[in-house]
Amino acid sequence: MITIMYHGFVSHLAKIPARTVLCGAKDMLLGMDDSIKSIFVVKSGMIHLVRFQEDGGMVVLQRAGQAAILAEASVFSDEYHCAAVAVERSELLAYPINAVRVLLRENPEAALAYAHHMAGEVREARKRAEILALKTVAERLSAWLVWNKGQLPPKGARHHVADEIGVSREALYRELARRK
């Protein structure tokens, strides 16, 4: 029996030539319904994969920080189903989608690494869904803190937690003040 060793999917992507993409804070990297041309890996910074709500608010579906693969499920789509917005100045590597698809089709170890990565993303999505299903800001924040080992981001970045748990910044700040 041949054992296939798991190596992170990003290490497999590194075999494909990529171009560097730079984004400033609040820049939109890609829009919903844009044709998929690339898969992105965040080298530095933070990108949020978002869906905009009718009231102008947004729900964060993915927080992609350093070494994260952005919108990896788009490997199997023709168009992006979300938008991606830079939260801060960011640098990404863009891998051509066709080369990524060839890699997955022709390299079993890469395909296994991708499957392993996606399993982790499913766990993360389920966690977020459970948090968003909670009724109160207090419940959502408590659940978020459990998943993040009780650690809030530094002041100045805490408003991102509001986006992640689907509440207004003001509601989050009121709840944080109540907990002091």
PyMOL commands that set and color helices and strands:
alter all, ss='L'
color gray80, all
select helices_A, chain A and resi 9-13+72-76+97-106+108-133+137-147+159-165+169-178
alter helices_A, ss='H'
color red, helices_A
select strands_A, chain A and resi 19-23+28-30+38-44+47-52+58-64+69-70+83-86+90-96
alter strands_A, ss='S'
color yellow, strands_A
deselect
rebuild
show_as cartoon
